[in-house]
Amino acid sequence: MKKSLPFLLLLLCTAAFAQNSVEKTNISKDAFAHTYSIVARDANTGEMAVGVQSHWFSVGSIVSWGKSGVGVVATQSFVNPAYGPNGLKLMEQGKSPSEALAQLLSQDEGKAYRQVAFLNAEGETAAHTGDRCVEAAAHLTGQNFSVQANMMLKNTVVPAMAKAFQENAELPLAERVLMAMKAAEAEGGDIRGKQSAALIVVGAEKVENPWEEKKIDLRVDDHAEPLVELERLLKVARAYEYMNRGDLAMEEENVEKALEEYGNAMKLFPENLEMKYWTAVALANSGRMEEAKPLFKAIFKQDENWKEMTKRLPASGLLKISEEELESLTK
């Protein structure tokens, strides 16, 4: 695949600018993810998050790191991914963000090119912006947050992110982080434009299983409007949180609670057939067939596969209606 001329020129200029250091640090081999990001903690819930956006493919795959009950890390500019797992390990061992970051920087010959931010479960933060990071480059740290950016169009990006995070304290953490990123974009964001974004949220307490680590894990790897798409995905994720709570209520045979949760999901994502479907199932299982029938019929009209699905549910115990009712529903 051919690389674009501007991209090649940028790499050549970067190599010429850092010729002596390249030989010592192998910086030219590192991932190239100039970006803006935020690491943050919710003082009420203890949840921690990383939000990031860049004009680079799949920025979330290398920049954002987190571990429940421990902390979060954003590592960017010329990325050294080791800052993520190693920083989390040091904080888990009891080092403060400042101590952990200082230790890793002392071992990194390419620190002049790095931009890194650490945040721990107590809301303590530390950040580093190397003097070889491309302007506009800066960071701003405070209790429970750090915002950082490099290769920005304007030097107002970082303070705008901090202001937005502090002014939206009433929002859940994920939405609050998203507001900070939208503020960065409103100030011009990445000088090259936009391509990918990511958002992770981890919990306040340590977890036993690795699949429980992330409460939210969203990535937009390549999109014309990555923050718009990230916001849409977050809304869908919130809808499915309601669906999951509804499913748990169904398992506990608490139909009214399930209907409440499914209803909340449908309000957020009304065009989703699955959310309508399980609401209809919950209604049917509670003996409210006359309310369930119109929902089933509307779903079957859009996609007849759901009708076949309905015929299969009684055998699994998920749909508890009589054979006559099932026949009436699916004829």
DOKEDO-182311 format. One record per residue (C-alpha): residue number from 1; residue in one letter; chain; x, y negated, z negated. Coordinates in Angstrom, 3 decimals, always signed. Example, Ala and Ser with C-alpha at 12.3 -4.5 7.8 and 13.67 -1.06 7.14 Angstrom:
DOKEDO-182311
 pos code unit       xx       yy       zz
   1    a    A  +12.300   +4.500   -7.800
   2    s    A  +13.670   +1.060   -7.140
This chain:
DOKEDO-182311
 pos code unit       xx       yy       zz
   1    m    A   +0.000   +0.000   +0.000
   2    k    A   +1.372   -3.424   +0.920
   3    k    A   +1.683   -6.004   -1.819
   4    s    A   +0.551   -9.545   -1.149
   5    l    A   +3.174  -12.176   -0.285
   6    p    A   +2.308  -14.368   -3.329
   7    f    A   +2.751  -11.366   -5.624
   8    l    A   +6.149  -10.531   -4.110
   9    l    A   +7.287  -14.131   -4.353
  10    l    A   +6.242  -14.232   -8.003
  11    l    A   +8.246  -11.131   -8.805
  12    l    A  +11.274  -12.451   -6.914
  13    c    A  +11.121  -15.774   -8.724
  14    t    A  +10.752  -14.011  -12.066
  15    a    A  +13.720  -11.753  -11.293
  16    a    A  +15.895  -14.703  -10.284
  17    f    A  +14.883  -16.641  -13.364
  18    a    A  +15.834  -13.793  -15.695
  19    q    A  +18.656  -12.112  -13.797
  20    n    A  +21.068  -11.873  -16.713
  21    s    A  +18.410  -10.659  -19.145
  22    v    A  +17.022   -8.058  -16.749
  23    e    A  +20.270   -6.160  -16.835
  24    k    A  +20.214   -5.997  -20.609
  25    t    A  +16.514   -5.458  -21.284
  26    n    A  +15.128   -3.756  -18.151
  27    i    A  +12.284   -6.274  -18.428
  28    s    A  +11.502   -5.867  -14.737
  29    k    A  +10.257   -2.341  -15.462
  30    d    A   +7.655   -3.510  -17.976
  31    a    A   +3.968   -3.880  -17.177
  32    f    A   +3.059   -7.345  -15.967
  33    a    A   -0.066   -8.500  -17.862
  34    h    A   -0.172  -12.249  -18.300
  35    t    A   -3.434  -12.999  -20.003
  36    y    A   -5.399  -14.539  -22.837
  37    s    A   -6.579  -12.515  -25.808
  38    i    A   -7.979  -12.658  -29.311
  39    v    A   -7.541  -10.374  -32.302
  40    a    A  -10.174  -10.948  -34.950
  41    r    A  -11.887   -9.631  -38.082
  42    d    A  -15.410  -10.051  -39.413
  43    a    A  -15.067  -11.202  -43.022
  44    n    A  -18.472   -9.725  -43.908
  45    t    A  -18.280   -6.272  -42.320
  46    g    A  -14.508   -5.821  -42.179
  47    e    A  -14.717   -4.779  -38.521
  48    m    A  -11.743   -5.757  -36.349
  49    a    A  -11.634   -6.467  -32.616
  50    v    A   -9.468   -7.252  -29.615
  51    g    A  -10.797   -9.123  -26.608
  52    v    A   -8.728   -9.745  -23.478
  53    q    A   -9.123  -11.034  -19.916
  54    s    A   -6.578  -11.353  -17.106
  55    h    A   -5.978  -11.642  -13.387
  56    w    A   -4.505   -8.151  -13.475
  57    f    A   -5.914   -4.683  -12.904
  58    s    A   -7.086   -2.717  -15.971
  59    v    A   -5.705   -5.116  -18.575
  60    g    A   -7.455   -3.265  -21.394
  61    s    A   -5.441   -0.109  -20.783
  62    i    A   -2.204   -1.654  -22.117
  63    v    A   -3.008   -4.829  -24.078
  64    s    A   -5.601   -3.821  -26.701
  65    w    A   -4.916   -1.442  -29.603
  66    g    A   -6.800   -0.715  -32.811
  67    k    A   -7.172   +1.689  -35.712
  68    s    A  -10.077   +1.696  -38.160
  69    g    A   -9.142   +0.628  -41.670
  70    v    A   -5.696   -0.496  -40.495
  71    g    A   -5.730   -3.291  -37.918
  72    v    A   -5.590   -4.365  -34.293
  73    v    A   -2.844   -5.431  -31.894
  74    a    A   -2.706   -7.358  -28.627
  75    t    A   +0.548   -7.016  -26.647
  76    q    A   +0.851   -8.981  -23.404
  77    s    A   +2.966  -11.101  -21.008
  78    f    A   +5.685   -8.612  -19.961
  79    v    A   +4.026   -5.858  -21.951
  80    n    A   +5.891   -3.562  -24.273
  81    p    A   +3.070   -1.087  -25.083
  82    a    A   +5.032   +0.290  -28.045
  83    y    A   +3.993   -2.764  -30.073
  84    g    A   +0.494   -1.263  -30.182
  85    p    A   +0.973   +2.170  -31.781
  86    n    A   +4.157   +1.188  -33.619
  87    g    A   +2.611   -1.962  -35.044
  88    l    A   -0.432   -0.046  -36.253
  89    k    A   +1.811   +2.609  -37.812
  90    l    A   +3.837   +0.008  -39.719
  91    m    A   +0.697   -1.756  -40.984
  92    e    A   -0.760   +1.592  -42.046
  93    q    A   +2.418   +2.180  -44.034
  94    g    A   +1.725   -1.030  -45.950
  95    k    A   +3.724   -3.654  -44.097
  96    s    A   +2.044   -7.004  -43.555
  97    p    A   +1.462   -8.158  -39.972
  98    s    A   +4.392  -10.576  -40.324
  99    e    A   +6.711   -7.861  -41.602
 100    a    A   +5.626   -5.349  -38.983
 101    l    A   +5.949   -7.818  -36.123
 102    a    A   +9.346   -9.069  -37.316
 103    q    A  +10.673   -5.526  -37.504
 104    l    A   +9.603   -4.678  -33.964
 105    l    A  +10.838   -7.967  -32.528
 106    s    A  +14.240   -7.399  -34.108
 107    q    A  +14.529   -4.169  -32.113
 108    d    A  +13.352   -5.648  -28.789
 109    e    A  +15.924   -7.219  -26.468
 110    g    A  +13.047   -8.458  -24.305
 111    k    A  +11.300  -10.396  -27.084
 112    a    A  +11.729  -13.686  -25.205
 113    y    A   +9.240  -12.358  -22.639
 114    r    A   +6.725  -10.917  -25.095
 115    q    A   +3.511  -12.277  -26.477
 116    v    A   +2.103  -10.233  -29.341
 117    a    A   -0.511  -10.620  -32.082
 118    f    A   -1.135   -8.412  -35.136
 119    l    A   -4.105   -8.451  -37.527
 120    n    A   -4.629   -6.128  -40.506
 121    a    A   -7.645   -4.940  -42.483
 122    e    A   -7.261   -7.837  -44.944
 123    g    A   -7.511  -10.387  -42.149
 124    e    A   -3.835  -11.350  -42.294
 125    t    A   -2.330  -12.256  -38.920
 126    a    A   +1.008  -12.749  -37.206
 127    a    A   +1.823  -13.705  -33.628
 128    h    A   +4.814  -14.261  -31.368
 129    t    A   +5.131  -16.155  -28.094
 130    g    A   +8.550  -15.710  -26.519
 131    d    A  +10.255  -18.757  -25.036
 132    r    A  +10.390  -17.071  -21.617
 133    c    A   +6.596  -16.603  -21.443
 134    v    A   +5.127  -18.478  -18.491
 135    e    A   +3.428  -21.772  -19.321
 136    a    A   +0.923  -22.670  -20.422
 137    a    A   +1.767  -20.271  -23.257
 138    a    A   +0.912  -20.555  -26.953
 139    h    A   -0.753  -18.875  -29.892
 140    l    A   -2.797  -20.099  -32.836
 141    t    A   -3.302  -17.990  -35.958
 142    g    A   -5.637  -18.282  -38.917
 143    q    A   -7.252  -16.096  -41.558
 144    n    A   -9.147  -13.342  -39.730
 145    f    A   -8.081  -14.322  -36.207
 146    s    A   -5.278  -15.045  -33.781
 147    v    A   -5.704  -16.371  -30.241
 148    q    A   -2.894  -16.280  -27.694
 149    a    A   -2.416  -16.936  -23.998
 150    n    A   +0.236  -17.261  -21.334
 151    m    A   +0.211  -18.275  -17.666
 152    m    A   -2.872  -20.400  -18.312
 153    l    A   -4.075  -23.214  -16.081
 154    k    A   -4.135  -25.688  -18.999
 155    n    A   -2.734  -25.893  -22.519
 156    t    A   -6.262  -26.410  -23.879
 157    v    A   -7.161  -22.718  -23.518
 158    v    A   -5.813  -21.553  -26.894
 159    p    A   -7.394  -24.291  -29.065
 160    a    A  -10.691  -23.836  -27.208
 161    m    A  -10.667  -20.128  -28.070
 162    a    A   -9.984  -20.830  -31.747
 163    k    A  -12.744  -23.442  -31.878
 164    a    A  -15.304  -21.119  -30.273
 165    f    A  -14.456  -18.254  -32.637
 166    q    A  -14.737  -20.452  -35.714
 167    e    A  -17.976  -22.091  -34.583
 168    n    A  -19.821  -18.810  -33.920
 169    a    A  -19.470  -17.179  -37.322
 170    e    A  -23.160  -16.190  -37.348
 171    l    A  -22.709  -13.780  -34.433
 172    p    A  -21.680  -10.115  -34.675
 173    l    A  -17.938   -9.747  -34.182
 174    a    A  -18.055   -8.417  -30.603
 175    e    A  -20.302  -11.250  -29.435
 176    r    A  -18.169  -13.758  -31.319
 177    v    A  -15.010  -12.523  -29.591
 178    l    A  -16.795  -12.746  -26.259
 179    m    A  -17.658  -16.393  -26.981
 180    a    A  -13.964  -17.112  -27.571
 181    m    A  -13.074  -15.566  -24.212
 182    k    A  -15.822  -17.497  -22.446
 183    a    A  -14.398  -20.681  -23.963
 184    a    A  -10.991  -19.784  -22.524
 185    e    A  -12.498  -19.312  -19.093
 186    a    A  -14.361  -22.620  -19.362
 187    e    A  -10.967  -24.315  -19.814
 188    g    A   -9.647  -22.749  -16.629
 189    g    A   -8.305  -19.489  -18.051
 190    d    A   -5.589  -17.634  -16.161
 191    i    A   -3.999  -19.900  -13.530
 192    r    A   -4.250  -17.041  -10.998
 193    g    A   -7.968  -16.393  -11.554
 194    k    A   -9.703  -13.387  -13.089
 195    q    A   -9.903   -9.647  -12.483
 196    s    A  -10.256   -7.466  -15.566
 197    a    A  -11.369   -7.662  -19.195
 198    a    A  -11.739   -5.438  -22.244
 199    l    A  -13.253   -5.432  -25.711
 200    i    A  -12.654   -2.992  -28.557
 201    v    A  -14.048   -2.993  -32.106
 202    v    A  -12.818   -0.722  -34.899
 203    g    A  -14.249   -0.231  -38.364
 204    a    A  -13.241   -1.485  -41.790
 205    e    A  -12.645   +2.003  -43.199
 206    k    A  -10.321   +4.750  -42.042
 207    v    A  -11.974   +7.646  -40.225
 208    e    A  -11.166  +11.352  -40.166
 209    n    A  -11.739  +12.012  -36.474
 210    p    A  -10.082  +10.158  -33.581
 211    w    A  -13.359   +9.939  -31.648
 212    e    A  -14.790   +7.850  -34.491
 213    e    A  -12.107   +5.157  -34.229
 214    k    A  -13.803   +2.690  -31.914
 215    k    A  -17.257   +1.320  -32.575
 216    i    A  -17.129   -0.510  -29.244
 217    d    A  -14.793   +0.353  -26.372
 218    l    A  -15.604   -1.522  -23.159
 219    r    A  -13.427   -2.111  -20.116
 220    v    A  -13.950   -3.898  -16.837
 221    d    A  -10.944   -2.840  -14.770
 222    d    A  -11.634   -4.712  -11.521
 223    h    A  -14.428   -7.243  -11.002
 224    a    A  -15.007  -10.655   -9.457
 225    e    A  -16.542  -11.856  -12.747
 226    p    A  -15.070   -9.634  -15.474
 227    l    A  -16.440  -11.579  -18.431
 228    v    A  -19.955  -11.627  -16.962
 229    e    A  -19.738   -7.872  -16.480
 230    l    A  -18.258   -7.383  -19.958
 231    e    A  -21.144   -9.340  -21.470
 232    r    A  -23.621   -7.157  -19.560
 233    l    A  -21.917   -3.984  -20.766
 234    l    A  -21.967   -5.229  -24.352
 235    k    A  -25.714   -5.795  -24.072
 236    v    A  -26.164   -2.257  -22.715
 237    a    A  -23.972   -0.907  -25.528
 238    r    A  -26.165   -2.639  -28.103
 239    a    A  -29.251   -1.097  -26.481
 240    y    A  -27.750   +2.368  -26.716
 241    e    A  -26.899   +1.773  -30.374
 242    y    A  -30.643   +1.415  -30.922
 243    m    A  -31.225   +4.556  -28.851
 244    n    A  -28.751   +6.527  -30.952
 245    r    A  -30.466   +5.387  -34.140
 246    g    A  -33.776   +6.385  -32.604
 247    d    A  -32.446   +9.837  -31.797
 248    l    A  -31.254  +10.255  -35.388
 249    a    A  -34.702   +9.255  -36.620
 250    m    A  -36.260  +11.848  -34.314
 251    e    A  -33.956  +14.515  -35.750
 252    e    A  -35.220  +13.527  -39.183
 253    e    A  -38.808  +13.645  -37.817
 254    n    A  -39.242   +9.968  -38.663
 255    v    A  -41.244   +9.146  -35.549
 256    e    A  -42.204   +5.627  -36.568
 257    k    A  -38.572   +4.693  -37.152
 258    a    A  -37.621   +6.269  -33.825
 259    l    A  -40.287   +4.253  -32.013
 260    e    A  -39.031   +1.053  -33.637
 261    e    A  -35.441   +1.738  -32.550
 262    y    A  -36.440   +2.802  -29.018
 263    g    A  -38.570   -0.317  -28.733
 264    n    A  -35.617   -2.504  -29.684
 265    a    A  -33.535   -0.741  -27.031
 266    m    A  -36.138   -1.331  -24.340
 267    k    A  -36.265   -5.032  -25.151
 268    l    A  -32.558   -5.290  -24.383
 269    f    A  -32.587   -2.993  -21.347
 270    p    A  -36.173   -2.871  -20.018
 271    e    A  -35.265   -1.475  -16.593
 272    n    A  -33.638   +1.648  -18.029
 273    l    A  -35.832   +4.726  -17.418
 274    e    A  -34.197   +6.863  -20.082
 275    m    A  -35.104   +4.432  -22.837
 276    k    A  -38.713   +4.402  -21.668
 277    y    A  -38.702   +8.182  -21.417
 278    w    A  -37.612   +8.926  -24.969
 279    t    A  -40.072   +6.344  -26.247
 280    a    A  -42.791   +8.287  -24.420
 281    v    A  -41.517  +11.562  -25.927
 282    a    A  -41.597  +10.049  -29.412
 283    l    A  -45.161   +8.866  -28.870
 284    a    A  -46.219  +12.295  -27.628
 285    n    A  -44.596  +14.041  -30.573
 286    s    A  -46.450  +11.798  -32.982
 287    g    A  -49.790  +12.768  -31.438
 288    r    A  -50.227   +9.482  -29.580
 289    m    A  -50.637  +11.031  -26.131
 290    e    A  -52.884   +8.270  -24.810
 291    e    A  -50.067   +5.776  -25.411
 292    a    A  -47.460   +8.147  -24.028
 293    k    A  -49.218   +9.049  -20.770
 294    p    A  -48.892   +5.659  -19.007
 295    l    A  -45.166   +5.583  -19.787
 296    f    A  -44.648   +9.120  -18.478
 297    k    A  -46.627   +8.411  -15.313
 298    a    A  -44.683   +5.200  -14.582
 299    i    A  -41.382   +7.052  -15.055
 300    f    A  -42.445  +10.001  -12.854
 301    k    A  -43.507   +7.581  -10.136
 302    q    A  -40.010   +6.113  -10.016
 303    d    A  -38.147   +9.414  -10.274
 304    e    A  -39.802  +12.856  -10.190
 305    n    A  -36.765  +14.504  -11.753
 306    w    A  -38.056  +13.254  -15.098
 307    k    A  -41.203  +15.328  -14.540
 308    e    A  -39.101  +18.469  -14.173
 309    m    A  -37.145  +17.382  -17.268
 310    t    A  -40.408  +17.159  -19.209
 311    k    A  -41.352  +20.732  -18.304
 312    r    A  -38.062  +21.933  -19.768
 313    l    A  -38.190  +20.055  -23.087
 314    p    A  -40.709  +22.204  -25.040
 315    a    A  -38.393  +25.232  -24.930
 316    s    A  -35.709  +23.185  -26.713
 317    g    A  -38.148  +21.857  -29.294
 318    l    A  -37.674  +18.256  -28.187
 319    l    A  -41.231  +17.891  -26.902
 320    k    A  -43.892  +19.251  -29.240
 321    i    A  -47.137  +19.234  -27.278
 322    s    A  -49.554  +21.974  -26.264
 323    e    A  -49.343  +23.836  -22.957
 324    e    A  -52.572  +22.149  -21.915
 325    e    A  -51.170  +18.705  -22.660
 326    l    A  -47.961  +19.534  -20.796
 327    e    A  -49.946  +20.759  -17.777
 328    s    A  -52.054  +17.605  -17.799
 329    l    A  -48.976  +15.429  -18.047
 330    t    A  -46.983  +17.071  -15.242
 331    k    A  -49.589  +18.185  -12.693
